Each structure stands twice: as C-alpha cells, then as structure tokens.
Amino acid sequence: MGVSLVELRIAVLFIISVALLFLTVDLRLLRGSHFLTNHNTVDTKKLARRGFLSPFFILYSSEEDDNAGISAVNSVEEFGAPSLTDAPFAADSDTPDITMTVHLTYNRIMCLSQLLQMWKGPSIAVVYLFRHELPAFRRDLFKEHLPHYQRIIPYISRDSDRYPINELRNIAIQQVKTTHFFSSDIDVWPSSHLYENLLLLPKTRLLQENLAVVIPVFMLHVRVEKPMYNDCKGTLVAYTPRDSVSLQNTIRFSSVSPYQRFNATVSYIPSEWLMGVQDRPQNDTTKKDNGMLLDIPCLKSARELLYVVVRRTANTPLFDTRFSNYGFNRQEWIQHLRYAGYEFRVFQHGFGVEIFHPMSPHYMHFVEEMEQAKESGTKHQNEVLFDEHMESLKEQSKKVLYNECTL
C-alpha cells in the first residue's frame, strides 16, 4: 500500500520537529562551551567573535586541546602575577556595578543557588569538576533558573591532587563585565543588603581605580549535627546572621568571630564598626565618604585574610597562579594590591559570614602538611612561596601607601 503525499509530509514534519528538539537541547548544553588549556589570560575578544561568550556558560579544561584556537599565556609579569592587559569589556563608568566572583568544587553545588539568592547583583561562579561529573552538573544546571546576569563556568580537571584555586579566581575575574568585582568564596554568605549598600558609595570613590573596599567577614561557630556539604537551605540559614541586629546578637553569644585561620591576628576591623553598621544606611554628607568607609587602624600581619571589592581595569592585578590548593593564596593578592598602591578602607554597612562546612580533602591535606612542617621546623611550600613573593614586592614596588602596621 502506497504512502499518500499528506502522510509523507506529516512524516517529514515529524522528523524535522524531532531533529529541532534535539538540536535545541544540544545547543543549550553546549552553547558557549569550549575547551581551553591551562592559562592565565584568555583571548575573550576572539571568544566573543566566535560566539562563545553566551549568558549560559563557557567550558574550561585543564586538558590540552590543540584545536582550541586559543593561545595559552603563562608569562608572569611584575610582582609575580599578570595584569589585565587586554580588558575584554568596556564597562560604563557612569553606571557602576559589582560582580561577585566565587569558585567551588562540584560537591558544593547545592550551596551555590543559596548564595546567588543572597547576592542580588551580577555573579560569576567557576565550578571545578571532573569529566565524569559533567553530566550530573548539566542536569543540576538545568534545575536552576538563573537570571542572565548570573553565570556559571565549569572547569574540567584530571588532576585530583591539585586544586588550581587562583586560576579559577582569575577565570571568573576575566569574564567580569561590570566596573567592579567582589572576589569572595562559596562559603562566605553576604549580609542582606550588601550589594545594594555598596552601590551607595560616593561616586568619586566608585570611580577610584586604586580603592580596595574591605568587607568585614566573620566565622560562624555553630556546628550542625552531622553536617552535610549541601546543608545550605536548612539549619545553616537559621543560624547565620544576615543583618546587623542578628550579627550583634551572635557576637554577644560568641556564635561568630572575625574570620581567621591558624590563629592569625585580626586587626583590620575598626572598634567603631559594630556600633555603626546599618542595614539601610542614610548617607551622612557631613562625614568623610558619607560615613560609609572607615580607616583601617592597623594591620599587624601581612597574612590577614581580607575580602575586598575593587575596580576592574586593565591594570588590576590578577591572583598569582603559582599558588594552588590552599594556603596564602588570597593573602598574596591582597599584598599585591597593597604594593601596587591601593588604598584600603573598611565598608561600614555590610559584612559576610563564613558558614560552617566540612573541610574538603584538599584543605585537610593542607592542614596536615602545615602541622608536619611545624613539627619539623620547616615551612609549607605555599608559605615559602608567599615569603618570596613578599620580598619581591618590597624590592620592586615604590607605590605602597601603608607601612607594615597600617596596611
């Protein structure tokens, strides 16, 4: 029995519809994806021309790919870290905005959506995962309904012994399209109105290229029973202070303290900060910087951990990719900013809280190495690298605005 012309047309239309359906799904999965070699600098203009700078995601890889069409740049410039010599954006300085950048491993993906809900502005998250985790990652990604200004970038790796923490940070920074960025961490939750309040800073300050706005960060000491990596929407939310009143209460009951590691001194938070913090500040034009920025009284150690918001320019230092895994990787960047002539001021009307979370295998290994080094009277390799980095900064820089005890 022959096939009628109508039946043939219906069959053809059905085949075309199915093909388009699979093509749409495939494009949603792969749009913007590309495999890149290890690098410090990415030719994002070339990526844009080839259509890879989509709102969805870009796929980075630590594996070699000769067909990537992107040349890897591993040169280390002044002070041991590259600068943004070819800024891949044209930010409008008349409309300042701030992108939060974070990095994370795949087992922290459940906490990412919670963090992105707390930060009301643009964000870029780089997710470190292995190839076998990619299908599950894509499924998780489709469950999220991210606004166009929040992006997720997967980074594929084969090396389970190395967590390229500063490389991941740089990848995020190099994709920033706003005037500023806030280099944060997946486990640091911002206060309720941090993003909005930062944009209330005087425009002269927002236009300042060498200003580092320090966000006070506190540690949460509440330990939930049988903590899980993805416990980010239940108990932790209830215990984490998000406004000034709850922060003061938790400090009163010793539930939080200024963020520190390995008994490092915390000296950057001025004594008047806690009494003056407001969730909905009113600009006081009678005060310097409208009362929104405070001087840092003294930084007693170059190893203090600071979280800062900085202007994104062609001269903004990147993180030093020689630092991998854990230890001194954020401190080296802060000191790089310091010796590049940055001015540091503490933000009065917002904060962050590092939530309690199980330590990753990479971090536990770092702690073990630190303890072994202490017992043997030696130093961890990242500590040695940090000391060398500091000596290089001191020798080469003449721009530093602060002495040892005042940042």
RAHU-V504124 format. One record per residue. PHI is phi in whole degrees, 0 to 359 (999 if undefined). PSI is psi in degrees with one decimal (none if undefined). D_CENTER is the distance of its C-alpha to the mean C-alpha in Angstrom with 2 decimals. Layout:
PHI;PSI;D_CENTER
PHI;PSI;D_CENTER
This chain:
999;128.3;65.89
285;163.5;64.16
261;127.7;60.87
287;161.8;61.22
297;-37.0;59.35
295;-44.3;57.58
297;-37.7;56.43
296;-44.4;55.22
298;-41.2;53.21
298;-42.5;51.67
297;-42.8;50.73
296;-44.8;49.17
298;-38.2;47.17
297;-45.0;45.99
297;-43.0;44.86
296;-41.1;43.04
298;-44.3;41.31
297;-42.7;40.14
298;-43.4;38.93
296;-37.0;36.98
298;-48.3;35.43
294;-36.4;34.21
295;-41.2;33.08
298;-45.8;31.00
298;-43.1;29.32
296;-40.2;28.78
293;-37.3;27.29
295;-33.6;24.88
284;-37.2;23.82
250;-7.6;23.76
302;125.5;23.20
83;-3.6;20.71
278;147.0;20.55
195;147.6;21.20
261;126.6;21.15
239;151.0;19.90
281;168.5;20.66
303;137.9;18.43
199;165.6;17.55
252;-27.1;15.78
229;137.4;16.82
243;135.2;17.49
283;81.7;20.47
286;-21.7;18.92
295;-40.9;22.21
294;-39.9;24.04
299;-41.1;21.73
295;-41.0;22.38
297;-32.9;26.08
270;4.9;26.14
81;20.8;24.54
266;-6.6;21.36
267;67.1;18.92
270;165.0;19.59
289;-7.0;17.80
276;-88.2;17.84
200;160.9;15.96
248;137.9;16.26
258;115.1;17.16
261;152.6;16.23
218;145.5;18.44
273;-0.8;19.11
274;152.0;22.76
288;138.8;25.04
214;99.9;26.11
293;-18.1;28.75
266;7.7;28.94
294;-30.2;25.42
76;11.0;26.75
238;125.1;23.71
277;132.3;24.39
282;132.6;22.04
246;112.7;21.49
246;10.6;21.16
291;143.8;22.63
252;121.5;21.29
269;-160.5;22.02
306;139.0;22.79
68;17.5;21.38
81;11.9;20.26
212;146.4;17.22
285;160.5;17.38
249;169.4;17.02
276;74.6;16.44
288;-17.5;20.18
225;76.7;20.30
298;123.6;17.98
273;34.5;18.09
203;166.1;18.43
232;75.9;20.80
295;139.2;19.07
275;107.0;21.75
291;-15.0;21.80
283;-16.6;24.27
232;76.9;21.81
300;143.6;18.60
209;161.8;15.59
230;126.6;11.92
258;128.5;9.06
274;130.5;6.07
245;134.8;3.07
219;162.8;2.58
230;155.4;5.46
196;159.7;8.87
270;163.2;12.57
298;-31.3;15.06
288;-0.6;16.74
252;11.1;13.93
297;-30.6;14.19
293;-22.8;16.49
275;-15.0;14.03
294;-44.5;11.69
298;-36.5;14.47
295;-43.1;15.02
297;-43.1;11.58
293;-26.3;11.91
288;-30.1;15.37
282;-34.9;14.44
269;116.0;12.20
277;-3.2;14.97
249;-164.8;13.45
298;149.9;11.77
208;153.4;8.56
225;123.2;7.38
242;125.6;6.81
258;121.2;8.04
255;120.3;10.73
272;121.4;12.69
208;165.6;16.30
262;161.7;19.88
302;-36.7;22.36
291;-15.2;24.35
271;-9.4;21.44
298;-45.1;21.04
301;-44.0;23.92
294;-37.3;22.70
299;-43.6;19.18
296;-38.6;20.96
296;-43.3;23.09
297;-36.8;20.29
295;-38.0;18.66
290;-19.4;22.02
284;-22.0;22.21
273;143.1;19.33
246;76.9;20.36
279;139.8;17.27
294;162.9;18.04
296;-20.6;17.95
269;4.6;15.05
243;123.4;12.59
236;150.7;12.02
236;129.8;11.54
239;112.2;11.83
280;142.4;13.69
238;115.7;14.06
269;133.6;17.55
224;153.8;18.68
250;-16.5;22.07
269;99.7;21.40
285;-13.6;21.02
270;-7.1;21.33
231;125.6;18.29
251;104.8;14.61
283;67.2;13.13
302;-45.1;9.92
284;-29.1;9.69
295;-40.7;11.01
297;-40.7;8.40
298;-42.3;5.77
295;-39.1;8.79
302;-44.2;9.65
296;-45.7;6.93
298;-39.3;7.87
290;-12.2;11.40
260;1.6;11.57
291;132.9;10.85
249;-6.7;14.29
268;173.6;14.21
290;-27.8;15.41
227;163.1;12.34
219;151.7;8.57
244;105.4;6.78
279;104.9;4.03
240;-167.1;4.07
229;158.7;5.27
298;-28.8;7.49
262;8.8;10.44
257;109.0;9.87
267;128.0;11.85
283;153.2;12.43
294;165.6;16.10
304;-39.4;18.11
239;27.2;18.26
301;-49.5;15.36
300;-51.2;14.40
297;-39.9;18.13
291;-35.1;19.05
299;-36.0;16.69
287;-7.0;18.48
273;-3.2;21.72
301;148.6;21.27
306;140.3;24.22
298;-31.8;23.90
299;-34.6;25.00
285;-40.1;21.94
294;-28.5;19.59
276;-11.3;21.45
288;121.9;21.20
282;-21.0;19.37
248;31.2;19.24
257;129.3;18.06
248;112.3;15.13
271;113.4;15.01
276;125.8;14.37
263;115.6;13.38
300;131.4;15.64
237;134.8;14.25
243;156.6;16.94
260;135.2;17.62
270;124.7;19.48
264;-7.4;22.61
291;126.3;24.06
250;118.9;24.44
282;155.0;25.37
290;130.7;28.22
48;62.8;27.39
299;141.9;23.62
245;152.6;22.15
300;-32.6;18.72
259;17.8;18.90
278;71.9;20.47
241;3.7;18.00
235;3.7;20.58
240;-104.1;23.54
300;-42.4;24.19
297;-38.1;20.74
298;-41.4;20.61
294;-33.2;24.05
269;-14.7;23.31
272;121.4;20.01
292;133.3;20.81
242;-9.3;19.42
224;173.9;21.82
294;-37.0;23.62
294;-48.4;26.72
293;-32.5;25.20
295;-46.0;23.10
298;-37.9;26.38
293;-43.5;28.17
291;-32.9;25.82
294;-40.2;25.95
299;-36.7;29.72
263;15.5;29.94
59;31.9;27.64
274;-18.7;25.17
223;160.1;22.18
209;161.8;21.84
306;141.8;19.51
295;131.7;16.67
204;163.4;18.01
222;138.9;18.51
55;43.7;21.92
59;27.7;23.75
293;146.5;21.98
290;139.2;23.34
248;108.6;21.48
232;1.4;23.13
274;-15.2;20.78
273;115.8;21.45
297;151.6;24.77
296;-28.8;27.55
275;-3.0;28.03
298;-48.7;24.49
297;-34.9;25.25
285;-21.7;28.51
256;-7.1;27.14
295;135.0;24.00
227;144.8;24.70
280;-34.6;23.14
234;79.4;25.05
288;150.7;25.74
253;124.8;28.67
298;122.8;28.35
259;97.8;30.90
290;-9.8;32.13
279;-12.0;34.36
253;157.0;31.53
300;134.2;29.41
55;30.2;26.25
57;24.6;27.76
72;17.3;26.96
259;-13.9;23.21
233;138.7;22.17
241;147.0;23.61
291;148.8;24.45
272;119.1;23.12
296;-41.9;26.36
188;137.3;25.62
247;106.1;23.06
279;-11.2;25.24
216;137.9;23.02
288;-5.0;20.75
259;8.4;18.93
293;145.0;17.66
268;116.8;14.03
241;140.2;12.72
250;123.5;9.72
229;155.2;10.43
254;128.2;10.61
228;161.3;12.26
286;140.8;14.39
265;106.2;13.65
228;175.4;16.86
293;-17.2;18.52
257;2.3;18.61
294;124.2;15.05
296;143.8;14.47
267;171.8;12.02
287;150.0;11.10
279;114.8;14.34
284;-2.4;14.53
292;-20.8;17.57
272;117.5;15.53
233;173.0;15.04
55;-133.7;15.15
238;157.2;14.77
111;108.5;16.10
68;9.3;15.55
286;-32.2;12.55
276;-36.5;10.68
299;-37.8;14.18
297;-36.0;15.19
289;-41.9;12.73
300;-43.1;13.88
291;-32.7;17.38
298;-44.7;17.01
299;-43.2;16.24
301;-47.5;19.13
281;-8.0;21.52
270;3.4;20.66
93;22.0;22.18
282;146.6;19.43
262;130.4;20.67
252;128.8;18.83
223;141.1;19.63
274;130.3;18.74
285;130.1;18.13
278;-29.9;21.10
242;52.1;20.46
175;163.2;17.33
199;175.9;15.44
229;157.7;13.15
229;124.3;14.64
279;114.9;13.57
287;156.9;15.68
288;135.3;18.08
206;147.4;17.37
300;140.5;19.29
285;141.5;18.05
288;160.0;17.28
303;-36.2;20.01
296;-41.5;17.92
290;-40.7;17.33
298;-38.2;21.00
295;-39.0;22.16
297;-43.5;20.40
299;-43.1;22.17
298;-43.3;25.41
295;-38.2;25.16
296;-42.7;24.58
294;-41.2;27.62
296;-41.1;29.69
295;-39.4;28.98
295;-42.4;29.99
294;-34.3;33.15
270;-2.2;34.11
76;20.7;33.50
246;-169.2;30.97
236;150.9;27.26
295;149.5;24.35
301;-35.4;23.60
288;-29.9;20.12
291;-40.5;21.92
298;-44.3;24.52
297;-38.6;22.04
295;-43.5;20.41
299;-42.0;23.95
296;-40.0;24.85
299;-43.8;21.80
296;-41.9;22.90
297;-39.6;26.45
295;-41.6;25.53
298;-44.5;23.70
295;-35.2;26.75
286;-35.5;29.14
263;-23.3;27.64
263;138.2;26.28
238;8.4;28.60
263;-10.0;26.17
304;131.1;24.91
266;-13.4;25.67
233;140.7;25.58
283;178.0;27.71
303;-35.1;26.70
260;8.0;27.22
227;13.7;25.75
58;none;22.47
